[in-house]
Amino acid sequence: MTKSIRNKLILYFLLLLVAATLTFEAFLWFFIRDYYYSFATSILENEAIYAAETYTASHSDMDLSEVILQDYTTFFDDSVGQVQILNLAGEVLLDSMNDDVTGSVLSTEDIETAKTGVTGSTIYRQEDYDTYFLSISHPLDNRDRQVGIIRYTASLERLESEIFRILGFFALFGLLVIVLSLVVIVAISNSIINPINKLTGIASRMARGQYGIRADESGEDEIAALGRTMNTLSDNIVEKEQIKNEFISSISHELRTPLTSIKGWAITLKGEVEDPASITNQGLDIIENESDRLSRMVEELLDFSSFVSGKMKLYKEIINVTELVKSIVIQLGPRAEGVSLHLDFRYEEENIMAEIDQNRIKQVIINVLDNSIKFTPAGGRIDVHLSQNEDRIQISVTDTGIGISPEEINRVTTRFYKGSHNQSHIGLGLSISEEIVRLHGGDFIIESVLGEETTVRIELPKETA
């Protein structure tokens, strides 16, 4: 059983209900048993008292032994149980059911009590019959003097059967109460937990950036109040996201012009430097390269702003993907060779066609290859493979680089995520690449073994006419 609030509520209420039912059943068992035993005791006690009073009233001038010999039916004429007459020593003078007992001496709790002049009773189990018996002993008086004991004994077998029949009925009733209560508890817990689960689902979707979803605000309870709070939070986040995106877009556009000017002047000034090896020329190279790097970052910020605002548009056309990937490999080949990497391109067909936005897919492939070159040690390999099936094409890039840890593999495409490696930097490249592929209806898949290799698969629908 899971540790959800719903299951805990059901479990706790069920345990409480079962405990209460069992307690009630136990109380009921004791009450019914005591009632029936008291009733049986009263009947036998009345019979014993009646027989003793009959003896006192009718045979007070006779000895107990004479009464037994002449008119013993006085003691058990109307009794349904076993009747015994004992003297004060506990010796059996008469047994209505078993003559073999006559002459034996009994010393039970009820007999010992009757010797003191009061009625005694006891319930005991007789192993020979595998049932319980009730015995009532009452003193026999003659002329204000106790002369013996009359003892009535009856089997409780039928009484026990009746008690268990009644208890069985109440047990079934208790089980029915538990089942019905469990249904009610489940219904009540669902009415509480289901709205919470809905809010949890909404919160999870908000955590993934889906701020347009709304929580149910109907009602006046705490859950409705929480829904209103979540909606307010979502509205505030959307508003701040909009302000942030507008700020990023504005700043990026503002940076374009000075960066273009800086690079332009760096190129112009390099033409005026006579010595290519001079410190001035080296400084101008640095300015030009850094201007290019900043320009790429500005473009990434603009792409990011377009994506999050939903303004990114794709301009699809049917192109030869084989030629596109081949041109990118040729473009980046010198850079890979410059850091002692072997860049290889394999393709299954010369003309693999697909309807895509050429510039955006080129941006994705360059970004993936750029990361492979950056994170693959000298002497390593980068293999690019292009294949297709009936409705999709697949571009895979496999490198023998440093790899990505299992803890980071699902986070590398997160916006502004910075990896743990010292060469990692906070960027948007993989995040934007994944969004471009998704806009094409494709999949952007990263698989890696830390310290061995990384494979990035770009799967795109062909969508050919």
Long-range contacts (C-beta under 8 A, 24 or more apart in sequence): 4-193, 5-193, 5-196, 6-189, 6-190, 6-192, 6-193, 9-185, 9-189, 9-192, 9-193, 10-182, 10-185, 10-186, 10-189, 13-181, 13-185, 13-189, 14-178, 14-182, 14-185, 17-177, 17-178, 17-181, 17-182, 17-185, 18-178, 21-174, 21-177, 21-178, 24-174, 25-167, 25-170, 25-171, 25-174, 28-167, 28-170, 29-163, 29-167, 32-163, 32-166, 32-167, 33-163, 36-159, 36-162, 36-163, 37-123, 37-134, 37-156, 37-159, 40-134, 40-154, 40-156, 40-159, 41-121, 41-134, 41-136, 44-81, 44-121, 44-134, 44-136, 44-152, 44-154, 45-119, 45-121, 45-136, 45-138, 47-78, 47-79, 47-81, 47-136, 47-152, 48-119, 48-136, 48-137, 48-138, 48-150, 48-151, 48-152, 49-119, 49-138, 51-75, 51-76, 51-79, 51-83, 51-138, 51-150, 52-138, 52-139, 52-140, 52-141, 52-150, 55-140, 55-142, 55-150, 56-140, 56-141, 56-142, 59-142, 60-142, 60-143, 63-147, 64-93, 64-140, 64-142, 64-147, 64-148, 65-93, 68-93, 68-94, 75-150, 79-152, 80-154, 81-152, 81-153, 81-154, 81-155, 82-152, 82-153, 82-154, 83-150, 83-151, 83-152, 83-153, 84-150, 84-151, 84-153, 85-140, 85-148, 85-149, 85-150, 85-151, 86-111, 86-137, 86-148, 86-149, 86-150, 86-151, 87-147, 87-148, 87-149, 88-115, 88-146, 88-147, 88-148, 88-149, 90-115, 90-149, 93-148, 106-151, 108-135, 108-137, 110-135, 110-136, 110-137, 110-151, 111-137, 111-149, 111-151, 113-137, 114-138, 114-139, 114-149, 114-151, 115-139, 115-149, 117-146, 123-156, 129-155, 129-157, 131-155, 131-156, 131-157, 131-160, 132-156, 132-157, 132-160, 195-223, 195-227, 196-223, 199-223, 199-226, 199-227, 199-230, 202-230, 203-230, 206-230, 206-233, 206-234, 206-237, 211-237, 211-238, 211-241, 212-238, 241-308, 242-309, 245-305, 245-308, 245-309, 248-301, 248-304, 248-305, 249-301, 249-302, 249-305, 249-309, 251-301, 252-298, 252-299, 252-301, 252-302, 252-305, 253-302, 255-294, 255-298, 256-295, 256-298, 259-291, 259-294, 259-295, 259-298, 260-295, 262-287, 262-291, 263-287, 263-288, 263-291, 263-292, 263-295, 266-291, 297-427, 300-427, 300-428, 300-429, 300-432, 301-428, 303-428, 303-432, 304-415, 304-428, 304-431, 304-432, 307-432, 307-435, 312-435, 312-439, 314-356, 314-357, 314-360, 314-439, 314-440, 315-357, 315-359, 316-355, 316-356, 316-357, 316-463, 317-355, 317-356, 317-357, 317-358, 318-353, 318-354, 318-355, 318-464, 318-465, 319-353, 319-354, 319-355, 319-356, 319-358, 320-351, 320-352, 320-353, 321-352, 321-353, 321-354, 321-356, 321-361, 321-386, 321-393, 321-395, 322-347, 322-349, 322-350, 322-351, 322-352, 322-386, 324-358, 324-361, 324-362, 324-365, 325-365, 325-384, 325-386, 325-395, 328-362, 328-365, 328-366, 328-369, 329-369, 329-384, 331-366, 332-366, 332-369, 332-370, 332-373, 335-373, 336-373, 336-382, 339-373, 339-378, 340-378, 340-379, 341-373, 341-376, 341-378, 341-379, 341-380, 341-381, 341-382, 342-380, 342-381, 342-382, 343-369, 343-381, 343-382, 343-384, 344-381, 344-382, 344-383, 344-384, 345-384, 345-385, 345-386, 346-383, 346-384, 346-385, 346-386, 347-385, 347-386, 347-387, 348-386, 348-387, 348-388, 349-388, 352-386, 352-387, 352-388, 352-393, 353-462, 353-464, 354-393, 354-460, 354-461, 354-462, 354-463, 354-464, 355-462, 355-463, 355-464, 355-465, 356-440, 356-460, 356-463, 357-436, 357-440, 360-436, 360-439, 360-440, 361-436, 361-440, 361-458, 361-460, 363-432, 363-433, 363-436, 364-433, 364-436, 364-437, 364-444, 364-458, 365-395, 365-397, 365-458, 367-429, 367-430, 367-432, 367-433, 368-397, 368-433, 368-456, 368-458, 369-397, 370-429, 371-429, 371-430, 372-397, 372-399, 372-401, 372-454, 372-456, 374-423, 375-399, 375-401, 375-402, 375-421, 375-423, 375-454, 376-400, 376-401, 376-402, 377-401, 377-402, 388-462, 391-461, 391-462, 392-442, 392-459, 392-460, 392-461, 392-462, 393-459, 393-460, 393-462, 394-457, 394-458, 394-459, 394-460, 395-457, 395-458, 395-460, 396-455, 396-456, 396-457, 396-458, 397-455, 397-456, 397-458, 398-453, 398-454, 398-455, 398-456, 399-453, 399-454, 400-452, 400-453, 401-453, 401-454, 402-450, 402-451, 403-448, 403-449, 403-450, 403-451, 403-452, 403-453, 403-454, 404-446, 404-448, 404-450, 404-454, 405-450, 406-450, 409-446, 409-447, 409-448, 412-446, 413-444, 413-446
